[in-house]
Amino acid sequence: MMSLTEIESNIETLSQQVANASTATKDGDVFDVTDLPKVTDYLCGEISKLSPSDRARLSPKLLSLIEELDNLTITIGSSLEKVKVEMKETTTHNRAARAYTSANTTGKK
């Protein structure tokens, strides 16, 4: 079982990772968040082993972390929408370029 201090340290580390992921996503960079659910689940399991008074002490940090995770979810969703639009525009552009090339190639024969 982790101590309260260890859990607080892990929450701070997780919070920093979420902030880094959010910044990277906003900048259009890639940041691996595949471990976030596993780390979060583990941390929640450890928190549940603490006394009620220790859990209450963590409440502000946990609420802040939840908000950060929610914001990251929104940021990722927004970035995915941008990628969808860009892919659609690129596909449309490529189709038009192929059609133009095809029309010019067949007309020259």
HUFEN-V127649 format. One record per residue. N is the residue number from 0. RES is the residue in one small letter. SS is DSSP state (H for helix, E for strand, - for the rest). PHI is phi as a letter, one per 20 degrees, with the letter a starting at -180 (999 if undefined). Layout:
n=N res=RES ss=SS phi=PHI
n=N res=RES ss=SS phi=PHI
This chain:
n=0 res=m ss=- phi=999
n=1 res=m ss=- phi=f
n=2 res=s ss=- phi=f
n=3 res=l ss=H phi=g
n=4 res=t ss=H phi=f
n=5 res=e ss=H phi=f
n=6 res=i ss=H phi=f
n=7 res=e ss=H phi=g
n=8 res=s ss=H phi=f
n=9 res=n ss=H phi=f
n=10 res=i ss=H phi=f
n=11 res=e ss=H phi=f
n=12 res=t ss=H phi=f
n=13 res=l ss=H phi=f
n=14 res=s ss=H phi=f
n=15 res=q ss=H phi=f
n=16 res=q ss=H phi=f
n=17 res=v ss=H phi=f
n=18 res=a ss=H phi=f
n=19 res=n ss=H phi=f
n=20 res=a ss=H phi=f
n=21 res=s ss=H phi=f
n=22 res=t ss=H phi=f
n=23 res=a ss=H phi=f
n=24 res=t ss=H phi=f
n=25 res=k ss=H phi=f
n=26 res=d ss=- phi=e
n=27 res=g ss=- phi=n
n=28 res=d ss=- phi=e
n=29 res=v ss=- phi=d
n=30 res=f ss=- phi=b
n=31 res=d ss=- phi=f
n=32 res=v ss=- phi=d
n=33 res=t ss=- phi=f
n=34 res=d ss=- phi=e
n=35 res=l ss=H phi=g
n=36 res=p ss=H phi=f
n=37 res=k ss=H phi=f
n=38 res=v ss=H phi=f
n=39 res=t ss=H phi=f
n=40 res=d ss=H phi=f
n=41 res=y ss=H phi=f
n=42 res=l ss=H phi=f
n=43 res=c ss=H phi=f
n=44 res=g ss=H phi=f
n=45 res=e ss=H phi=f
n=46 res=i ss=H phi=f
n=47 res=s ss=H phi=f
n=48 res=k ss=- phi=e
n=49 res=l ss=- phi=f
n=50 res=s ss=- phi=f
n=51 res=p ss=H phi=g
n=52 res=s ss=H phi=f
n=53 res=d ss=H phi=f
n=54 res=r ss=H phi=f
n=55 res=a ss=H phi=f
n=56 res=r ss=H phi=f
n=57 res=l ss=H phi=e
n=58 res=s ss=H phi=g
n=59 res=p ss=H phi=f
n=60 res=k ss=H phi=f
n=61 res=l ss=H phi=f
n=62 res=l ss=H phi=f
n=63 res=s ss=H phi=f
n=64 res=l ss=H phi=f
n=65 res=i ss=H phi=f
n=66 res=e ss=H phi=f
n=67 res=e ss=H phi=f
n=68 res=l ss=H phi=f
n=69 res=d ss=H phi=f
n=70 res=n ss=H phi=f
n=71 res=l ss=H phi=f
n=72 res=t ss=H phi=g
n=73 res=i ss=H phi=f
n=74 res=t ss=H phi=f
n=75 res=i ss=H phi=f
n=76 res=g ss=H phi=f
n=77 res=s ss=H phi=f
n=78 res=s ss=H phi=f
n=79 res=l ss=H phi=f
n=80 res=e ss=H phi=f
n=81 res=k ss=H phi=f
n=82 res=v ss=H phi=f
n=83 res=k ss=H phi=g
n=84 res=v ss=H phi=f
n=85 res=e ss=H phi=f
n=86 res=m ss=H phi=f
n=87 res=k ss=H phi=f
n=88 res=e ss=H phi=f
n=89 res=t ss=H phi=f
n=90 res=t ss=H phi=f
n=91 res=t ss=H phi=f
n=92 res=h ss=H phi=f
n=93 res=n ss=H phi=f
n=94 res=r ss=H phi=f
n=95 res=a ss=H phi=f
n=96 res=a ss=H phi=f
n=97 res=r ss=H phi=f
n=98 res=a ss=H phi=f
n=99 res=y ss=H phi=f
n=100 res=t ss=H phi=f
n=101 res=s ss=H phi=f
n=102 res=a ss=H phi=f
n=103 res=n ss=H phi=f
n=104 res=t ss=H phi=f
n=105 res=t ss=H phi=f
n=106 res=g ss=H phi=f
n=107 res=k ss=- phi=e
n=108 res=k ss=- phi=f
